[in-house]
């Protein structure tokens, strides 16, 4: 590993010129000891400054040389002037050697170089003709050694020069039409040692528009006939531009005057027809000559232009057929019109507008069309159309034509004046259409297919259904439109019209429900009219009976109470329903309880075959074992009218069902004996219908109630004041009540005391029809309260009975529920008082009623259930 002198000829210094090519030897050396390891060949391990411009090559054996690589090429002006290369070698024994080779770069005189565009391409310079002499380009060149350069220009005969600074100038104004269009110049730059470089400059003279074009066409008047096809060529206008003598001229043609008949091709100058030219229409009818101003330009804008006027003369031809306005005529003629009747004069409606009189002569010929044998023309000149026969639309021999379509040829025959050029005859014709409508005459009356119609219709037929059709015909031709209407009958007491007939088809519909039980037959009269004549027919509608009425039972709502110990088989409270059906036999009724019959305690007897039936207790109540839990039974009883139908008929016949609602309260065993045959309360359901628009009703009632209460309060106050002032001893009036004074006690006070200390018993119940809730009431006082769910009625006293719900007009009160307990003696007095006839209400009774009215205002819902009617 110790350093040993292995490199012979190093260190050393060598000189190499700039721009030396790759592979040029710079320095030779050899290695003194061998063999070397494969990795021990001499190597440049470092250079200062860094570069890859040098490399080591083997010359054979132990001789080596340092050569240039050409990457990069050595440049004295832009690169370092000297490089120090460190060369390292190692043999197989591990000895090494490191020496330095110093290479100096030598400057060399180089050719000048062009810069900018001239360095990469042939320079193209463009000069407009007519431009004054001026500098047209600045040559950019440089010498690598920064030597002063000299510029020269060849050939010397060109009208250009170059200055010492390299600026190229033109020496004249160029004329594109006279001078060459292109110049090739060789620009040479030379340094002080005579080295030079040359580039070519191409100078092009640009043509500018500086000359005015001129027309080469000499003709100024052209003649054409009218009605030329669009695109027809009238003239070919030509012109030239001195600016384009050596190339096709790029000229632009246009028409300066306003014209709708012609156009000119802007590139070729071809004048063509673009619009219809009608010699017979204004303004050409009066002035057939058309003047045009044609302009030619050498540029579409801001160029030089020249103008020329030409005239086009329009000639007339026979191009218009006779025109009839209108070209179709419509005439109405009554049937059976007499022959020879004049219809129309066609000459008054036709004309020919050709300017030349020889071209506007015409005649009428060729009358044709199916049925034209019934018409004729007087002459070909007059064009008068007349009838030759009689037409009857109802005649079987008539072809049945209502409108005849005739055609007449209007022919124009003219001989043109240009006989030498147009030897043939030009013929134009036109067709006139004449529509002769034979107006029918209404000769016959409409006739119904039947003199009378009978329709059998079920009474349950849906409203709006078609129940039959009437039909009438009219022998007039063509068949007229017949309209149908009901002119008599077709109504009942309740409905003005229960039938409707289609005005066009004759279909009869029902507008209201038919009822066999009310009317079994309807008879009305229908009319058929053809707008002028009419006839009538009778229609009978037999209403077929259908079972569409449901059984109606009276009354349909019941509310009563029974003791829990009522015997099985008992007719409950002697209850019986009676049913009627307008379209069923009394034996067709069948009774069954559909809802609410828990544990089947109730049944009806008989259950079928009669229009009356009684409610029977079918099984005993059992609350002690828990078998029965409900104390109130709301029974929904269905009454059907299918008892007399067989099983097969029940699937096909219509069956109606009526309903009855029963409310039964079971009373537990009372402490006081109850009557063996409790009475029942019949609740008549009344429904008050209130219109939302009658908002003033509750307002007036409320206002009146408030005024009445205020008046009663004021009167009470005056009464109390008067009593305290006049009747009671001074100092005791405010302490001693009037009813407790010994001297004022009377037998009728017992009633007052009973009413004020009554422990209210609610012994009846009913359903509020507005809210649907159940409420309880005292049949004696009329006190009411809302019923609590699943709460049984309290037992009634022996002397008490329930009254009709129509008398339950008393006001509901909660104060009665809070009455104090009574002693046994007081209870006896109470029983005695309830059995006595009612005396005249005292002042205390009025106060009680006033209190009940105030409580009613808090429970307004009950007041609407049963109006006061006691």
Steps between C-alpha positions, in 0.01 A plus 500: 500500500796736494539758226755408229613665173296299253409767237781596269471834316279657765453759637503698176350802324340489151344758266195440276322736262137592540245332273725187485306201368435190707782239525793740473797393724591754767771313704672153499624307812568142608486277808837360624384191695282213387280311509220733591170380640199522270387788714847654508512673158579873520188706573415870517359517850450876513533816293517863600275647384272206438469395137442196281696643207795254555544123530785237520556249221743205489766502228595135566696336779578747779470812279200738532394840371257777597262595213219753445140369511328785315237513774509786547708655222769721648427871458758751607254787518236332713681225697784491760843550351670220703406157646686292767432128453584258791607161353498198735645146451523186722685167445416150621715534813304801617755769411347823370608818329321835447633779272363813339481587132447871430335580164491856372253609230649703218301777325435469124362762255145400392262602224247773577147367562155636417247530776122525507289376209794502257678239712227235459324567167497692177379849578182618318446879483181656355489854361181675381512659162501878511691505832762775522870395548556395861668243719334166448708270724780496762752213467611354832847330496787453750866385512595241766815698572303823514686634200357777288295374204448629149172461298462472121208443259495315163411543219586863488233582235201455728326813629609428857806584718637394838674725751801426725258427784317235293186704415345418158337794318288522184615761252179559294120487495389169349220467244355149498369535151850603360775370731596140585280347763788329687873566584762254638784663701819337642601665827865432601660583838888493530737533803843667506681178407287455193277223633139552380150356496223550238120476515230553237222755540184474283323837447143485357319802362136500614240621254255760626173610348594824330330459159131543403326212316324565165213331310573305184130441406376745239125411473263713707143387395362145544157361408319208670140381524300484821462191717860390463598216730712593802866466407453591136809691375434852376858624440864419580669812634883497485770733634876510567731634770849630410620373836435143385632501142713187553240304701123448496331811620330486836221745429166538674182583306180647648178677400480841661142585408216345697368211293288192580519331162873446441818409682862488392755240596753692711793293368418439132280800409222282355165689514211262575123507560417448870136611530187455302474758219134564424452736211128520569533629858594844622742671465615301193153524348566874448884506491650180354865630501721419800822701557786352701821658637773233502812566707833313497746524792846358549441456872190418701560814705696822460611405150491669162172473309345579160132519405298435182126538422316234296133476395287183487186517280217260602284357220139376546390141434163329521557358845174573685197274468158648551436552869160467658443643843372304666615189319232295672133597507231370734133528414192372684193388308181368653402154391229485230628829349352569151719439189657807339581669829807727466774418755821700441683717242868394501617784273456749781760322716784422252778707341849469347771743620751457216620843380483419131131505390562205274582291805187565715222340290318196653183287464289254712484137389488145633210497747533162675434319823263231631144623437614777265220400263270700729694820416632677189694810381325753274815562292879476525524878514233595754565226758136500620404179690132390499301191612362254245306253727316459832668335803291324769711363787231255622441352153642143488617562145713788625866401555480644854749775437455801722796701366598502131861583416538652152817607322533760224821557305597865448740492204749767391616481137758758389737548207826670610623799300843340465382262229843467340659396828200319657322323211282286726175584678496531879182383674411560863181389672347503846235290673197645677324284759129556549326333797122488458335402828147372468330643806259247651143597573350365822199309370446218751429471877717282726344158572566294817582133454219423752189698580565439873779354709489292819807458724508273806750635754602371840446749781865464609637594160796733544435868441638600161443154343354461151160329524408501130523674166255662262574540131348703217580538131438771240443419132654828386833472312758548621397360838453788741623507857216405732501630857304343783342664803245430774207736454250369759503285812810340645464659846365431848397703800861508627686526168409716204689275259613152589569397139744644243531420132814540290426771241697321227478126580159468663638314805271536803673531838367534854601808700355394838452175687183311408276381785243228439332572832434859390432474126468177302470655152624814326358624171653786303508630143812529283534715192716450189580816303693575180514870594194577289255214544443278802300200621441342844478154659395368841748330734386283793749402771385212721686497833583145612487433873827408676561445868677831557328619821651410834289410802417800720443427868347737749649613724851434381690586822428382856671551832380321817624308806427158642580332835775245506261239639250521211360158418595320178226515236365832619393753240735778606293794622226384266718631213371443146604633161273543202645505149365598161637454147340668199592221260509185720247273666473535885595132525832564320672660804783323680654634824849444636738686730819578310712676764514553877322175608781374723444145625172496300278621788239649267291372212189597304180302486385431245831519313334484155163503322336800665516878487502518884746340740575515872835518678547193723764429767655174373744421783561605861770757587799368697724774641608320817704233316642756259320353198336837435701818536303763309209682666400684184395331174479701179311271264498553123191319367477422126160443338517344149218435252629164367302254718277384217788449252656162436872446539547523125291816473701671773810490279323668209232727652557841651477495881459813714581536869362733768670575831389565858734600784428394858684622811442274804641566848504212749421620857668315793278380784389822677469542877140608458259276322442588141190460297453164331424668172732798461389760261720596205608828348437561133765735367400672183802605305480855377764646281536873471639605168700814518610695200845655521364810331257562798780625726268753660281231666743399781604864530141622555425211740812569705437875510136449603603257774752747640242781501243274670749390766596861565133599535425211737807585710396863523143406601639259761719774641202738524290227670769424760543871571126546544475197733789615715354849518135430561451150642790403729587648840789742493837347578384139428420514137848405402521202731164322512384324178142547401421129472605431862275767658227325709227741405559445124500118498224349280428145379618580148850572633550123522522495123759774503712326759476172304623666184794677657621200699416232240775246446454468125460148364563457124250233400496538121745528214506601132747564217590850388429500119760775442803362684394134522580488873268346761357714781291430815197698615257523797150442374353719775719809506650472149858523637758344264864406492736329254512124560826342609607190306390154637316660799161333580197705591425552868193312626172688481274556795173312505290803428705631212431429129681605184342756278508559125821644358294761335452657843869507595524873451638569845846653517802277588665571834794365686389669821234230557774238530641683800177508708539422869380177662153482649375339812247217470222737599607742231498217245143417591410867460674496165300199383183666618587822326568331166158337499316824571372718219733780408416834652553837349879566479626722778771761483754242613395274213557786257847545646569129452388519139721806445793307644425212262494738205845632595629146525346426163711775339808302610372176336336637188537166321217341706253781441489416129415133563140531623332837457274621782156361448362423849 
